[in-house]
């Protein structure tokens, strides 16, 4: 079990689960209020951070230990114009 949680691929496999991803998006949109500060621990692809930022969070801290995932997330944040909102740690 430890191997799957340490795999960069696992984060992307989760994105393919559209029911899971859509459910998280709905929950975040219902919970995050404009101006909130959000912490995502184990950000992986950062999809939840992106949802929080687009829901109105003024700051999102995306914490991820996997360097490769951090690099990918940084590209995604830049591509979506969210560098001033999402900070990757």
C-alpha positions as CSV (number, residue, x, y, z in Angstrom):
1,X,0.0,0.0,0.0
2,X,2.9,2.4,0.7
3,X,4.1,2.2,-2.9
4,X,0.9,3.5,-4.4
5,X,0.7,6.5,-2.1
6,X,4.3,7.4,-3.0
7,X,3.7,7.2,-6.7
8,X,3.3,10.4,-8.8
9,X,1.0,8.4,-11.1
10,X,-1.5,7.9,-8.3
11,X,-2.5,11.6,-8.3
12,X,-3.3,11.4,-12.0
13,X,-5.2,8.2,-11.7
14,X,-7.5,10.0,-9.2
15,X,-8.3,12.7,-11.8
16,X,-9.8,10.0,-14.0
17,X,-12.4,9.3,-11.4
18,X,-14.8,11.9,-12.6
19,X,-17.4,11.1,-9.9
20,X,-14.8,11.7,-7.1
21,X,-13.4,14.8,-8.8
22,X,-16.8,16.3,-9.4
23,X,-17.9,15.6,-5.9
24,X,-14.9,17.4,-4.5
25,X,-15.4,20.3,-6.7
26,X,-19.1,20.6,-5.7
27,X,-18.1,20.5,-2.0
28,X,-15.4,23.1,-2.4
29,X,-17.7,25.4,-4.3
30,X,-20.2,25.1,-1.5
31,X,-17.7,25.6,1.3
32,X,-15.0,28.1,0.1
33,X,-16.1,31.7,0.4
34,X,-14.5,34.7,-1.3
35,X,-11.5,35.8,0.7
36,X,-10.9,32.5,2.4
37,X,-7.4,31.1,3.0
38,X,-7.2,27.4,2.1
39,X,-4.6,24.8,2.9
40,X,-4.4,21.6,0.8
41,X,-2.0,19.1,2.3
42,X,-0.8,16.4,-0.1
43,X,-1.8,18.5,-3.1
44,X,-0.8,16.0,-5.8
45,X,-2.0,17.5,-9.1
46,X,-3.4,20.5,-7.2
47,X,-6.9,20.1,-8.6
48,X,-8.5,20.9,-5.2
49,X,-6.3,24.0,-4.9
50,X,-7.4,25.1,-8.4
51,X,-11.1,24.5,-7.4
52,X,-10.6,26.6,-4.2
53,X,-8.9,29.4,-6.1
54,X,-11.7,29.6,-8.7
55,X,-14.3,29.4,-5.9
56,X,-12.9,32.7,-4.6
57,X,-10.1,31.9,-2.1
58,X,-7.7,34.8,-1.8
59,X,-4.9,32.5,-1.0
60,X,-4.3,28.7,-1.3
61,X,-1.3,26.9,0.1
62,X,-0.7,23.7,-1.8
63,X,1.6,21.4,0.2
64,X,3.2,18.6,-1.7
65,X,6.3,16.5,-1.0
66,X,6.8,15.0,-4.5
67,X,9.1,17.3,-6.4
68,X,7.8,16.2,-9.8
69,X,4.2,16.9,-8.8
70,X,5.3,20.3,-7.5
71,X,6.9,21.1,-10.9
72,X,3.7,20.0,-12.8
73,X,1.5,21.9,-10.4
74,X,3.6,25.1,-10.8
75,X,3.1,24.8,-14.6
76,X,-0.6,24.3,-14.1
77,X,-0.9,27.3,-11.8
78,X,1.0,29.5,-14.3
79,X,-1.1,28.3,-17.2
80,X,-4.3,29.2,-15.3
81,X,-3.1,32.6,-14.2
82,X,-3.3,31.7,-10.5
83,X,0.3,32.5,-9.4
84,X,-0.8,35.2,-7.1
85,X,-3.3,33.0,-5.4
86,X,-1.9,29.5,-5.2
87,X,1.5,29.1,-3.4
88,X,3.1,25.7,-3.7
89,X,5.1,24.5,-0.6
